[in-house]
Amino acid sequence: MSAASYSAGARPWAPGSRPRTARRTVSRPQRTGRRVNTVGAILAVILVAFLLGLTYLAQTVQLAATEYQINQLQVQRDDLHRQIQTIETSVLRWGAESTVIEHAQDLGLDQLPVGTRLIAR
């Protein structure tokens, strides 16, 4: 086929190729500026809100755990304080002069008379 057999302006196309059409001459910034990606913006807002909520939840759980530990330590402190008071009372009771003399007499010991001098060697 010769070039003369085609009508004026017609061109043969290779298989799989498309005819060229006039392209719009709009710059890329203008094209992207006109198309606002609302789906992406909404997803970004949802993601930020989710992350803020997750951070708030983590802080709240950590605060609750800390308060629980503080309460447990206060209970333990009060229990130790009660035990100390019980032991001090027992020591005072067992260390009283009348109790010591009574236990000594139960063991067969006698009290020395007043004014007794012991010689130290």
C-alpha distances in whole Angstrom, upper triangle without the diagonal:
4,7,8,7,8,12,14,15,13,12,10,13,14,16,20,19,20,20,22,25,28,30,34,36,39,41,42,46,45,43,45,48,47,47,50,50,53,53,54,56,58,58,59,62,63,63,65,67,67,68,71,72,72,74,77,77,78,80,82,82,83,86,87,88,89,92,92,93,96,97,98,99,102,103,103,105,108,108,109,111,113,114,115,118,119,119,121,123,124,125,127,129,129,130,133,136,138,135,135,139,139,137,139,142,140,139,143,143,146,145,147,150,150,151,150,149,147,148,144,144
4,5,6,8,11,13,14,12,11,11,14,15,18,21,20,21,20,22,24,27,30,33,35,38,40,41,45,44,42,45,48,47,47,50,51,54,54,54,57,59,59,60,63,64,63,66,68,68,69,72,73,73,75,77,78,78,81,83,83,84,87,88,89,90,93,94,94,97,98,99,100,103,104,104,106,109,109,110,112,114,115,116,119,120,120,122,124,125,126,128,130,130,131,134,137,139,136,137,140,140,138,140,143,141,141,144,144,147,147,148,151,151,152,151,150,148,148,145,145
4,6,6,9,9,10,9,9,9,13,15,18,21,19,19,17,19,21,24,27,30,32,35,37,38,42,41,40,42,45,44,44,48,48,52,52,52,55,57,57,58,61,62,62,64,66,66,67,70,71,71,73,76,76,77,79,81,82,83,85,87,87,89,91,92,93,95,97,97,99,101,102,103,105,107,108,109,111,113,113,115,117,118,119,121,123,124,124,127,128,129,130,133,136,138,135,135,139,139,137,139,142,140,140,143,143,146,145,147,150,149,150,150,149,147,147,144,144
4,5,7,8,11,10,11,12,16,18,21,24,22,22,20,21,23,25,29,32,34,37,39,41,44,43,42,45,47,46,46,50,51,54,54,54,57,59,59,60,63,64,64,66,69,69,70,72,74,74,76,78,79,80,82,84,84,86,88,89,90,92,94,95,96,98,100,100,102,104,105,106,108,110,111,112,114,116,116,118,120,121,122,124,126,127,127,130,132,132,133,136,139,141,138,138,142,142,140,142,145,143,143,147,146,149,149,150,153,152,153,153,152,150,151,147,148
4,7,9,11,10,11,11,15,17,19,22,21,21,19,21,23,26,29,32,34,38,40,41,45,44,42,45,47,46,46,50,50,53,53,54,56,58,58,60,62,63,64,66,68,68,69,72,73,73,75,78,78,79,81,83,84,85,87,89,89,91,93,94,95,97,99,100,101,103,105,105,107,109,110,111,113,115,116,117,119,121,121,123,125,126,127,129,131,131,132,135,139,140,137,138,142,141,139,141,144,142,142,146,146,148,148,150,153,152,153,153,152,150,150,147,147
4,6,8,6,7,8,12,15,17,20,18,18,16,18,20,22,25,29,31,34,36,38,41,40,38,41,44,42,42,46,47,49,50,50,53,55,55,56,59,60,60,62,64,65,66,68,70,70,72,74,75,76,78,80,80,82,84,85,86,88,90,91,92,94,96,96,98,100,101,102,104,106,107,108,110,112,112,114,116,117,118,120,122,123,124,126,128,128,129,132,135,137,134,135,139,138,136,138,141,140,139,143,143,145,145,147,150,149,150,150,149,147,147,144,145
4,6,6,8,11,14,17,19,22,20,18,16,18,19,21,24,27,30,33,35,37,41,39,37,40,43,41,41,45,46,49,49,50,52,54,54,56,58,59,60,62,64,65,66,68,70,70,72,74,75,76,78,80,80,82,84,85,86,88,90,91,92,94,96,97,98,100,102,102,104,106,107,108,110,112,113,114,116,118,118,120,122,123,124,126,128,129,130,132,136,137,135,135,139,139,137,139,142,140,140,144,143,146,146,147,150,149,150,150,149,148,148,145,146
4,6,9,12,15,18,21,23,20,19,16,17,17,19,22,25,27,31,33,35,39,37,36,39,41,39,40,44,45,48,49,49,51,53,54,55,58,59,59,61,63,64,65,67,69,69,71,73,74,75,77,79,80,81,83,85,86,87,89,90,92,93,95,96,98,100,101,102,103,106,107,108,110,112,112,114,116,117,118,120,122,123,124,126,128,128,129,132,135,137,134,135,139,138,136,139,142,140,140,143,143,146,145,147,150,149,150,149,149,147,148,144,145
4,6,10,13,16,19,20,17,15,12,13,14,15,19,22,24,27,30,32,35,33,32,35,37,36,37,40,41,44,45,46,48,50,50,51,54,55,56,58,60,60,61,64,65,66,67,70,71,72,74,75,76,77,80,81,82,84,86,87,88,90,92,93,94,96,97,98,100,102,103,104,106,108,109,110,112,114,114,116,118,119,120,122,124,125,126,128,132,133,131,131,135,135,133,135,138,136,136,140,140,142,141,143,146,145,146,146,145,143,144,141,141
4,7,9,13,15,17,15,13,10,12,13,16,19,22,25,28,30,32,35,34,32,35,38,36,36,40,41,44,44,45,47,49,49,51,53,54,55,57,59,59,60,63,64,65,66,69,70,70,73,74,75,76,79,80,81,82,85,86,87,89,90,91,93,95,96,97,99,101,102,103,105,107,107,109,111,112,113,115,117,118,119,121,123,123,124,127,130,132,129,130,134,133,131,134,137,135,135,138,138,141,140,142,145,144,145,145,144,142,143,140,140
4,6,10,13,14,12,11,9,11,13,16,19,22,24,28,30,31,35,34,32,34,37,36,36,40,40,43,43,44,46,48,48,50,52,53,53,56,58,58,59,62,63,63,65,67,68,69,71,73,74,75,77,79,79,81,83,84,85,87,89,90,91,93,95,95,97,99,100,101,103,105,106,107,109,111,111,113,115,116,117,119,121,121,122,125,129,130,127,128,132,131,129,132,135,133,132,136,136,138,138,140,143,142,143,143,142,140,140,137,138
4,7,9,12,10,11,9,12,15,18,21,24,26,29,31,32,36,35,33,35,38,37,37,40,40,43,43,44,46,48,48,49,52,53,53,55,58,58,59,61,63,63,65,67,68,68,71,73,73,74,77,78,78,80,83,83,84,86,88,89,90,93,94,94,96,98,99,100,102,104,105,106,109,110,110,112,114,115,116,118,120,120,121,124,128,129,126,127,131,130,128,130,133,132,131,135,135,137,137,139,142,141,142,142,141,139,139,136,137
4,6,8,6,7,7,10,13,17,19,22,25,27,29,29,33,33,30,33,36,35,34,37,37,40,40,40,43,45,45,46,49,50,50,52,54,54,55,58,59,59,61,64,64,65,67,69,69,70,73,74,75,77,79,80,81,83,85,85,87,89,90,91,92,95,96,96,99,101,101,102,105,106,107,108,111,111,112,114,116,117,118,120,124,125,123,123,127,127,124,127,130,128,127,131,131,134,133,135,138,137,138,138,137,135,136,133,133
4,6,6,8,10,12,16,19,21,24,26,29,30,30,34,34,31,33,36,36,35,38,37,41,40,40,43,45,44,46,49,49,49,51,54,54,54,57,59,58,60,63,63,64,66,68,68,69,72,73,73,75,78,78,79,82,83,84,85,88,89,89,91,93,94,95,97,99,99,101,103,104,105,107,109,110,111,113,115,115,116,119,122,124,121,121,125,125,123,125,128,126,125,129,129,132,131,133,136,136,137,136,135,133,134,131,131
4,6,9,11,14,17,21,22,25,28,30,31,31,34,34,31,33,36,35,34,37,37,39,39,39,42,44,43,44,47,48,47,50,52,52,53,56,57,57,58,61,61,62,64,66,66,68,70,71,72,74,76,77,77,80,82,82,83,86,87,87,89,92,92,93,95,97,98,99,102,103,103,105,107,108,109,111,113,113,114,117,121,122,119,120,123,123,121,123,126,124,123,127,127,130,130,132,134,134,135,134,134,132,132,129,129
4,7,10,13,16,19,20,23,25,27,28,27,31,31,28,30,33,32,31,34,33,36,35,35,38,40,39,40,44,44,44,46,49,48,49,52,53,53,55,57,58,58,61,63,63,64,67,68,68,70,72,73,74,76,78,78,80,82,83,84,86,88,89,89,92,94,94,95,98,99,100,101,104,104,105,108,109,110,111,113,117,118,116,116,120,119,117,119,122,120,120,124,124,126,126,128,131,131,132,131,130,128,129,126,126
4,7,9,12,16,16,20,22,24,25,25,29,29,26,28,31,30,29,32,32,35,34,35,38,39,39,40,43,44,44,46,48,48,49,52,53,53,55,57,58,58,61,63,63,64,67,68,68,70,73,73,74,76,78,79,80,83,84,84,86,88,89,90,92,94,95,96,99,100,100,102,104,105,106,108,110,110,111,114,118,119,116,117,121,120,118,120,123,121,121,125,125,127,127,129,132,131,132,132,131,129,130,126,127
4,6,9,12,13,17,19,21,23,23,27,26,24,26,29,28,27,30,30,33,33,33,36,38,38,39,42,43,43,45,47,47,48,51,52,52,54,57,57,58,60,62,63,64,66,68,68,70,72,73,74,76,78,79,80,82,84,84,86,88,89,90,92,94,95,96,98,100,100,102,104,105,106,108,110,110,111,114,118,119,116,117,121,120,118,121,124,122,121,125,125,128,127,129,132,131,132,132,131,129,130,127,127
4,6,10,12,15,18,21,23,23,27,26,24,26,29,28,27,31,31,34,34,35,37,39,39,41,43,44,45,47,49,49,50,53,54,55,56,59,59,60,62,64,65,66,68,70,70,72,74,75,76,78,80,81,82,84,86,87,88,91,92,92,94,96,97,98,101,102,103,104,107,108,108,111,112,113,114,117,120,122,119,120,123,123,121,123,126,125,124,128,128,130,130,132,134,134,135,134,134,132,132,129,130
4,7,9,12,14,17,19,20,24,23,21,24,26,25,25,29,29,33,33,33,36,38,38,39,42,43,43,45,47,48,49,51,53,53,55,57,58,59,61,63,64,65,67,69,69,71,73,74,75,77,79,80,81,83,85,86,87,89,90,91,93,95,96,97,99,101,102,103,105,106,107,109,111,112,113,115,119,120,118,118,122,122,120,122,125,124,123,127,127,129,129,130,133,132,133,133,132,130,131,128,128
4,6,9,12,15,17,19,22,21,19,22,24,23,23,27,28,31,32,32,34,36,37,38,40,42,42,44,46,47,48,50,52,52,54,56,57,58,60,62,63,64,66,68,69,70,72,73,75,76,78,79,81,83,84,85,86,89,90,91,93,95,96,97,99,100,101,103,105,106,107,109,111,112,112,115,118,120,117,118,122,122,120,122,125,124,123,127,127,129,128,130,133,132,133,133,132,130,131,128,129
4,7,9,12,15,17,20,18,17,20,22,21,22,26,27,30,31,32,33,36,37,37,40,41,42,43,46,47,47,49,51,52,53,55,57,58,60,61,63,64,66,67,68,70,72,73,74,76,78,79,80,82,84,85,86,88,90,90,92,94,95,96,98,100,101,102,104,106,106,108,110,111,112,114,118,119,117,118,122,121,120,122,125,123,123,127,126,129,128,130,132,131,132,132,131,130,131,127,128
4,6,9,11,13,16,15,13,17,19,18,19,22,24,27,28,28,30,32,33,34,36,38,38,40,42,43,44,46,48,49,50,52,53,54,56,58,59,60,62,64,65,66,68,70,71,72,74,75,77,78,80,81,82,85,86,87,88,91,92,93,95,96,97,99,101,102,103,105,107,108,108,111,114,116,114,114,118,118,116,118,121,120,120,123,123,125,124,126,129,128,129,128,128,126,127,124,124
4,6,9,11,14,12,11,14,16,15,16,20,22,25,26,26,28,30,31,32,34,36,37,38,40,41,42,44,46,47,48,50,52,53,54,56,57,58,60,62,63,64,66,68,69,70,72,74,75,77,78,80,81,83,84,85,87,89,90,91,93,95,96,97,99,100,101,103,105,106,107,109,113,114,112,113,116,116,115,117,120,119,118,122,121,124,123,124,127,126,127,127,126,125,125,122,123
4,6,9,12,10,10,14,15,15,16,20,22,25,27,27,28,31,32,32,34,36,37,38,40,42,42,44,46,47,48,50,52,52,54,56,57,58,60,62,63,64,66,68,69,70,72,73,74,76,78,79,80,82,84,85,86,88,90,90,92,94,95,96,98,100,101,102,104,105,106,108,112,113,111,112,116,116,114,116,119,118,118,121,121,123,122,124,126,125,126,126,125,124,124,121,122
4,7,8,7,7,10,11,11,13,16,19,22,24,24,24,27,29,28,30,33,33,34,37,38,39,40,42,44,44,46,48,49,50,52,54,55,56,58,60,61,62,64,65,66,69,70,71,73,75,76,77,79,80,81,83,85,86,87,89,91,92,93,95,97,97,99,101,102,103,105,108,110,108,109,112,112,111,113,116,115,115,118,118,120,119,120,123,121,122,122,122,120,121,118,119
4,6,5,6,9,10,11,13,16,18,21,23,22,23,26,27,27,29,32,32,32,35,37,37,38,41,42,42,44,46,47,48,50,52,52,54,56,57,58,60,62,63,64,66,68,69,70,72,73,74,76,78,79,80,83,84,84,87,88,89,90,93,94,95,96,98,100,100,102,106,108,105,106,110,110,108,110,114,112,112,116,115,117,116,118,120,119,120,120,119,117,118,115,116
4,5,5,6,8,10,11,13,15,19,20,19,20,23,24,24,26,28,28,29,32,33,33,35,37,38,39,41,43,43,45,47,49,49,51,53,54,55,57,59,60,61,63,64,65,67,69,70,71,73,75,76,77,79,80,81,83,85,86,87,89,91,91,93,95,96,97,99,103,104,102,103,106,107,105,107,110,109,109,112,112,114,113,114,117,116,116,116,116,114,115,112,113
4,5,5,6,9,10,12,14,17,19,18,18,22,23,22,24,27,27,27,30,32,31,33,35,36,37,39,41,42,43,45,47,47,49,51,52,53,55,57,58,59,61,62,63,65,67,68,69,71,73,73,75,77,78,79,81,83,84,85,87,89,89,91,93,94,95,97,100,102,100,101,104,105,103,105,108,107,107,110,110,112,111,112,115,113,114,114,113,112,113,110,111
4,6,5,6,9,11,14,17,20,19,19,22,24,23,25,28,28,28,31,33,33,34,37,38,39,40,43,43,44,46,48,49,50,53,54,55,57,59,60,61,63,64,65,67,69,70,71,73,75,76,77,79,80,81,83,85,86,87,89,91,91,93,95,96,97,99,103,104,102,103,107,107,105,107,110,109,109,113,112,114,113,115,117,116,117,117,116,115,116,113,113
4,5,5,7,10,12,15,17,17,18,21,22,22,24,26,27,28,30,32,32,34,36,37,38,40,42,43,44,46,47,48,50,52,53,54,56,58,59,60,62,64,65,66,68,69,70,73,74,75,76,79,80,81,83,85,86,87,89,90,91,93,95,96,97,99,102,104,102,103,106,106,105,107,110,109,109,112,112,114,113,114,117,116,117,117,116,115,116,113,114
4,5,5,7,9,13,15,14,14,18,19,18,20,23,23,24,26,28,29,30,32,33,34,36,38,39,40,42,44,45,46,48,50,51,52,54,55,56,58,60,61,63,65,66,67,69,70,71,73,75,76,77,79,81,82,83,85,87,87,89,91,92,93,95,99,100,98,99,103,103,101,103,106,105,105,108,108,110,109,111,113,112,113,113,112,111,112,109,110
4,6,7,10,12,15,14,14,17,19,18,20,23,23,24,26,28,29,30,32,33,34,36,38,39,40,42,44,45,46,48,49,50,52,54,55,56,58,60,61,62,64,65,66,68,70,71,72,74,76,77,79,81,81,82,85,86,87,88,91,92,92,95,98,100,98,98,102,102,101,103,106,105,105,108,108,110,109,110,113,111,112,113,112,111,112,109,110
4,6,10,12,15,15,15,17,20,20,21,23,25,25,27,29,30,31,33,35,35,37,39,40,41,43,45,46,47,49,51,52,53,55,57,58,59,61,62,64,66,67,68,70,72,73,74,76,78,78,80,82,83,84,86,88,89,90,92,94,94,96,100,101,99,100,104,104,102,105,108,107,107,110,110,112,111,112,115,113,115,115,114,113,114,111,112
4,6,9,11,12,12,15,16,17,18,21,22,23,25,26,27,29,31,32,33,35,36,38,39,41,42,44,45,47,48,50,51,53,54,56,57,59,60,62,63,65,66,68,69,71,72,74,75,76,78,80,81,82,84,86,87,88,90,91,92,94,98,99,97,98,102,102,100,103,106,104,104,108,107,109,108,110,113,112,113,113,113,111,112,109,110
4,6,9,9,9,11,13,14,15,17,18,19,21,23,24,25,27,29,30,31,33,34,36,37,39,40,41,43,45,46,48,49,51,52,54,55,57,58,60,61,62,64,66,67,68,70,72,73,75,76,78,79,81,82,83,85,87,88,89,91,94,96,94,95,98,98,97,99,102,101,101,104,104,106,105,107,109,108,109,109,109,108,109,106,107
4,6,6,7,9,10,11,13,15,16,17,19,20,21,23,25,26,27,29,30,32,33,35,36,38,39,41,42,44,45,47,48,50,51,53,54,56,57,59,60,62,63,65,66,68,69,71,72,74,75,76,78,80,81,83,84,86,86,89,92,94,91,92,96,96,94,97,100,98,98,102,101,104,103,105,107,106,107,107,107,106,107,104,105
4,5,5,6,8,10,11,12,14,15,16,18,20,21,22,24,26,27,28,30,32,33,34,36,37,39,40,42,43,45,47,48,49,51,52,54,55,57,58,60,61,63,64,66,67,69,70,72,73,75,76,78,79,81,82,84,85,87,90,92,89,91,94,94,92,95,98,96,97,100,100,102,101,103,105,104,106,106,106,104,106,103,104
4,5,5,6,9,10,11,12,14,15,16,18,20,21,22,24,26,27,28,30,31,33,34,36,37,39,40,42,43,45,46,48,49,51,52,54,55,57,58,60,61,63,64,66,67,69,70,72,73,75,76,77,79,81,82,83,85,89,90,88,89,93,92,91,93,96,94,95,98,98,100,99,102,104,103,104,105,104,103,104,101,103
4,5,5,6,9,10,10,12,14,15,16,18,20,21,22,24,25,27,28,30,31,33,34,36,37,39,40,42,43,45,46,48,49,51,52,54,55,57,58,60,61,63,64,66,67,69,70,71,73,75,76,78,79,80,81,84,87,89,86,87,91,91,89,92,94,93,93,97,96,98,98,100,102,101,102,102,102,101,102,99,100
4,5,5,6,9,10,11,12,14,15,17,18,20,21,23,24,26,27,29,30,32,33,35,36,37,39,41,42,43,45,47,48,49,51,53,54,56,57,58,60,62,63,64,66,68,69,70,72,74,75,76,78,79,80,82,86,87,85,86,90,90,88,91,93,92,92,96,95,97,96,98,101,100,101,101,101,100,101,98,99
4,5,5,6,9,10,11,12,14,15,16,18,20,21,22,24,26,27,28,30,31,33,34,36,37,39,41,42,43,45,47,48,49,51,52,54,55,57,58,60,61,63,64,66,67,69,70,72,73,75,76,78,79,81,84,86,83,85,88,88,86,89,92,90,91,94,94,96,95,97,100,99,100,100,100,99,100,97,99
4,5,5,6,9,10,10,12,14,15,16,18,20,21,22,24,25,27,28,30,31,33,34,36,37,39,40,42,43,45,46,48,49,51,52,54,55,57,58,60,61,63,64,66,67,69,70,71,73,75,76,77,79,83,84,82,83,87,86,85,87,90,88,89,92,92,94,93,95,98,97,98,98,98,97,98,95,96
4,5,5,6,9,10,11,12,14,15,16,18,20,21,23,24,26,27,28,30,32,33,35,36,38,39,41,42,43,45,47,48,49,51,53,54,55,57,58,60,61,63,64,66,68,69,70,72,73,75,76,78,81,83,80,81,85,85,83,86,89,87,87,91,91,93,92,94,96,95,96,97,96,95,96,93,94
4,5,5,6,9,10,11,12,14,15,16,18,20,21,22,24,26,27,28,30,32,33,35,36,37,39,41,42,43,45,47,48,49,51,52,54,56,57,58,60,62,63,64,66,68,69,70,72,73,74,76,80,81,79,80,84,84,82,85,88,86,86,90,90,91,91,93,95,94,95,95,95,94,95,93,94
4,6,5,6,9,10,10,12,14,15,16,18,20,21,22,24,26,27,28,30,31,33,35,36,37,39,41,42,43,45,46,48,49,51,52,54,55,57,58,60,61,63,64,66,67,69,70,72,73,75,79,80,77,79,82,82,80,83,86,84,85,88,88,90,89,91,94,93,94,94,94,93,94,92,93
4,5,5,6,9,10,10,12,14,15,16,18,20,21,22,24,26,27,28,30,31,33,35,36,37,39,41,42,43,45,47,48,49,51,53,54,55,57,59,60,61,63,64,66,67,69,70,71,73,77,78,76,77,81,80,79,81,84,83,83,86,86,88,87,89,92,91,92,92,92,91,92,89,90
4,5,5,6,9,10,11,12,14,15,17,18,20,21,22,24,26,27,29,30,32,33,35,36,37,39,41,42,43,45,47,48,49,51,53,54,55,57,58,60,62,63,64,66,68,69,70,72,75,77,75,76,79,79,77,80,83,82,82,85,85,87,86,88,90,89,90,91,90,89,90,88,89
4,5,5,6,9,10,10,12,14,15,16,18,20,21,22,24,26,27,28,30,31,33,35,36,37,39,41,42,43,45,46,48,50,51,52,54,56,57,58,60,62,63,64,66,67,68,70,74,75,73,74,78,78,76,79,82,80,80,84,84,86,85,87,89,88,90,90,90,89,90,87,89
4,5,5,6,9,10,10,12,14,15,16,18,20,21,22,24,26,27,29,30,31,33,35,36,38,39,40,42,43,45,46,48,49,51,53,54,55,57,59,60,61,63,65,66,67,69,73,74,72,73,76,76,74,77,80,78,79,82,82,84,83,85,88,87,88,88,88,87,88,86,87
4,5,5,6,9,10,10,12,14,15,16,18,20,21,22,24,26,27,28,30,32,33,35,36,37,39,41,42,43,45,47,48,49,51,53,54,55,57,59,60,61,63,64,65,67,71,72,70,71,75,74,73,75,78,77,77,81,80,82,81,83,86,85,86,86,86,85,86,83,84
4,5,5,6,9,10,11,12,14,15,16,18,20,21,22,24,26,27,29,30,32,33,35,36,37,39,41,42,43,45,47,48,49,51,52,54,56,57,58,60,62,63,64,66,69,71,69,70,73,73,72,74,77,76,76,80,79,81,80,82,84,83,85,85,85,84,85,82,84
4,5,5,6,9,10,10,12,14,15,16,18,20,21,22,24,26,27,29,30,31,33,35,36,37,39,41,42,44,45,46,48,50,51,52,54,56,57,58,60,61,62,64,68,69,67,68,72,72,70,73,76,74,75,78,78,80,79,81,83,82,84,84,84,83,84,82,83
4,5,5,6,9,10,11,12,14,15,17,18,20,21,23,24,26,27,29,30,32,33,35,36,38,39,41,42,44,45,47,48,49,51,53,54,55,57,59,60,61,63,67,68,66,67,70,70,68,71,74,72,73,76,76,78,77,79,82,81,82,82,82,81,82,80,81
4,5,5,6,9,10,11,12,14,15,16,18,20,21,23,24,26,27,29,30,32,33,35,36,37,39,41,42,43,45,47,48,49,51,53,54,55,57,58,59,61,65,66,64,65,69,69,67,69,72,71,71,75,74,76,75,77,80,79,80,80,80,79,80,78,79
4,5,5,6,9,10,10,12,14,15,16,18,20,21,23,24,26,27,29,30,31,33,35,36,37,39,41,42,43,45,47,48,50,51,52,54,56,57,58,60,64,65,63,64,67,67,66,68,71,70,70,74,73,75,74,76,79,78,79,79,79,78,80,77,79
4,5,5,6,9,10,11,12,14,15,16,18,20,21,23,24,26,27,29,30,32,33,35,36,38,39,41,42,44,45,47,48,50,51,53,54,56,57,59,62,63,61,62,66,66,64,67,70,68,68,72,72,74,73,75,78,77,78,78,78,77,79,76,78
4,5,5,6,9,10,11,12,14,15,17,18,20,21,23,24,26,27,29,30,32,33,35,36,38,39,41,42,43,45,47,48,49,51,53,54,55,57,61,62,60,61,64,64,62,65,68,66,67,70,70,72,71,73,76,75,76,76,76,75,76,74,75
4,6,5,6,9,10,10,12,14,15,16,18,20,21,22,24,26,27,29,30,31,33,35,36,37,39,41,42,43,45,47,48,49,51,52,53,55,59,60,58,59,63,63,61,64,66,65,65,69,68,70,69,71,74,73,74,74,74,73,75,72,73
4,5,5,6,9,10,11,12,14,15,17,18,20,21,23,24,26,27,29,30,31,33,35,36,38,39,41,42,44,45,47,48,50,51,52,54,58,59,57,58,62,61,60,63,65,64,64,68,68,69,69,71,73,72,74,74,74,73,75,72,74
4,5,5,6,9,10,11,12,14,15,17,18,20,21,23,24,26,27,29,30,32,33,35,36,38,39,41,42,44,45,47,48,49,51,53,56,58,55,56,60,60,58,61,63,62,62,66,66,68,67,69,72,71,73,73,73,72,73,71,72
4,5,5,6,9,10,11,12,14,15,17,18,20,21,22,24,26,27,29,30,32,33,35,36,37,39,41,42,43,45,47,48,49,51,55,56,54,55,58,58,56,59,62,60,61,64,64,66,65,67,70,69,70,70,70,69,70,68,69
4,5,5,6,9,10,10,12,14,15,16,18,20,21,23,24,26,27,29,30,31,33,35,36,37,39,41,42,43,45,47,47,49,53,54,52,53,57,57,55,58,61,60,60,63,63,65,64,66,68,67,69,69,69,68,70,67,69
4,5,5,6,9,10,11,12,14,15,17,18,20,21,23,24,26,27,29,30,32,33,35,36,38,39,41,42,44,45,46,48,52,53,51,52,56,55,54,57,59,58,58,62,62,63,63,65,67,66,68,68,69,68,69,67,69
4,5,5,6,9,10,11,12,14,15,17,18,20,21,23,24,26,27,29,30,32,33,35,36,38,39,41,42,43,45,47,50,52,49,50,54,53,52,55,57,56,56,60,60,61,61,63,66,65,67,67,67,65,67,65,66
4,5,5,6,9,10,11,12,14,15,16,18,20,21,22,25,26,27,29,30,31,33,35,36,37,39,41,42,43,45,49,50,48,49,52,52,51,53,56,55,55,59,58,60,59,61,64,63,64,64,64,63,65,62,64
4,5,5,6,9,10,11,12,14,15,17,18,20,21,23,24,26,27,29,30,31,33,35,36,37,39,41,42,43,47,48,46,48,51,51,50,52,55,54,54,58,57,59,58,60,63,62,63,64,64,63,65,62,64
4,5,5,6,9,10,11,12,14,15,17,18,20,21,23,24,26,27,29,30,32,33,35,36,38,39,40,42,46,47,45,46,50,49,48,51,53,52,52,56,56,57,57,59,61,61,63,63,63,62,64,62,63
4,5,5,6,9,10,10,12,14,15,16,18,20,21,22,24,26,27,28,30,32,33,34,36,37,38,41,44,45,43,44,48,47,46,48,51,50,50,54,53,55,55,57,59,59,60,60,60,59,61,59,60
4,5,5,6,9,10,10,12,14,15,16,18,20,21,23,24,26,27,29,30,31,33,35,36,37,39,43,44,42,43,46,46,45,48,50,49,50,53,53,54,53,55,58,57,58,59,59,58,60,57,59
4,5,5,6,9,10,11,12,14,15,17,19,20,21,23,25,26,27,29,30,32,33,35,36,38,42,42,40,42,45,45,44,46,49,48,49,52,52,53,52,55,57,56,58,58,59,58,60,58,60
4,5,5,6,9,10,11,12,14,16,17,18,20,21,23,24,26,27,29,30,32,33,34,36,40,41,39,40,44,43,42,44,47,46,46,50,49,51,51,53,55,55,57,57,57,56,58,56,58
4,5,5,6,9,10,10,12,14,15,16,18,20,21,22,24,26,27,28,30,31,32,34,38,39,37,38,42,42,40,43,46,44,45,48,48,49,49,51,53,52,54,54,54,53,55,53,55
4,5,5,6,9,10,10,12,14,15,17,18,20,21,23,24,26,27,29,30,31,33,37,38,36,37,41,40,39,42,45,44,44,48,47,49,48,50,52,51,53,53,54,53,55,53,55
4,5,5,6,9,10,11,12,14,15,17,19,20,21,23,24,26,27,29,30,32,36,36,34,36,39,39,38,40,43,42,42,46,46,47,46,49,51,51,53,53,53,53,55,53,55
4,5,5,6,9,10,11,12,14,15,17,18,20,21,22,24,26,27,28,30,34,35,33,34,37,37,36,38,41,40,40,44,43,45,44,47,49,49,51,51,51,50,52,50,52
4,5,5,6,9,10,10,12,14,15,16,18,20,21,22,24,26,26,29,32,33,31,32,36,36,35,37,40,39,40,43,42,44,43,45,47,47,48,49,49,48,50,48,50
4,5,5,6,9,10,11,12,14,15,17,19,20,21,23,24,25,27,31,32,30,31,35,35,34,36,39,38,39,42,41,43,42,44,46,46,48,48,49,48,50,48,51
4,5,5,6,9,10,11,12,14,15,17,18,20,21,23,24,26,30,31,28,30,33,33,31,34,37,35,36,40,39,41,40,43,45,45,47,47,48,47,49,47,49
4,5,5,6,9,10,10,12,14,15,16,18,20,21,22,24,28,29,27,28,31,31,30,32,35,34,35,38,37,39,38,41,43,43,44,44,45,44,46,44,46
4,5,5,6,9,10,11,12,14,15,16,18,20,21,23,26,28,26,27,30,30,29,32,35,34,35,38,37,38,37,40,42,41,43,43,44,43,45,44,46
4,5,5,6,9,10,11,12,14,15,17,18,20,21,25,26,24,25,29,28,27,30,33,32,33,36,36,37,36,39,41,40,42,43,44,43,45,44,46
4,5,5,6,9,10,11,12,14,15,16,18,20,24,25,22,23,27,26,25,28,31,29,30,34,33,35,34,37,39,39,41,41,42,41,43,42,44
4,5,5,6,9,10,10,12,14,15,16,18,22,23,21,22,26,26,25,27,30,29,30,33,32,33,32,35,37,36,38,38,39,38,41,39,41
4,5,5,6,9,10,10,12,14,15,16,20,21,19,21,24,24,24,26,29,28,29,32,31,33,31,34,36,35,37,38,39,38,41,39,42
4,6,5,6,9,10,11,12,14,16,19,20,18,19,23,22,21,24,26,26,27,30,29,31,30,33,35,35,37,37,38,38,40,39,41
4,5,5,6,9,10,10,12,14,18,19,16,17,21,21,19,22,25,24,25,28,27,29,28,30,33,33,35,35,36,35,37,36,38
4,5,5,6,9,10,10,12,16,17,15,16,20,20,20,22,25,24,25,28,27,28,27,29,31,31,33,33,34,33,36,34,37
4,5,5,6,9,10,11,15,15,13,15,18,18,18,21,23,23,24,27,26,27,26,28,30,30,32,33,34,34,36,35,38
4,5,5,6,8,10,14,14,11,13,16,16,15,18,20,20,21,24,23,25,24,27,29,29,31,31,33,32,35,34,36
4,5,5,6,8,12,13,11,12,15,16,15,17,20,19,20,23,22,23,22,24,27,27,29,29,30,29,32,31,33
4,6,5,6,10,11,10,11,14,15,15,17,19,20,21,23,22,23,21,23,25,25,27,28,29,29,31,31,33
4,5,6,9,9,7,10,13,12,12,15,17,17,19,21,20,21,20,23,25,25,27,28,29,29,32,32,34
4,6,8,9,6,7,11,11,10,12,15,14,15,18,17,19,18,21,23,23,26,26,27,27,30,29,32
4,6,9,7,7,10,11,11,12,15,16,16,19,17,18,16,19,21,21,23,23,24,24,27,26,29
4,6,5,6,9,10,11,12,15,16,17,19,17,17,15,18,20,19,22,22,24,24,27,27,30
4,5,5,6,9,10,11,12,14,15,17,14,14,12,14,16,15,18,19,21,21,25,25,28
4,5,5,6,9,10,11,12,14,15,14,13,12,15,16,17,20,20,23,23,27,27,30
4,6,5,6,9,10,11,13,14,13,14,13,17,19,19,22,22,24,24,28,28,31
4,5,5,6,9,10,11,13,11,12,11,14,16,17,20,19,21,21,24,24,27
4,6,5,6,9,10,11,9,9,8,11,13,15,18,17,20,20,23,24,27
4,5,5,6,9,10,10,10,10,14,16,18,21,21,23,23,27,27,30
4,5,5,6,9,9,11,12,15,18,20,23,22,24,23,26,26,29
4,5,5,6,5,7,9,12,15,17,20,18,20,19,23,23,25
4,5,5,5,6,8,12,14,17,20,19,21,21,24,25,27
4,5,7,10,12,16,18,21,24,22,25,24,27,28,30
4,6,9,12,15,18,21,23,21,23,22,25,25,27
4,7,10,13,16,19,21,19,21,20,23,24,26
4,7,9,13,16,18,16,18,17,20,21,23
4,6,9,12,15,13,16,16,19,20,23
4,6,9,12,11,13,14,18,19,22
4,6,9,7,10,11,14,16,19
4,6,6,10,12,15,18,21
4,6,9,12,15,18,21
4,6,10,13,15,19
4,7,10,13,16
4,7,9,13
4,6,10
4,6
4
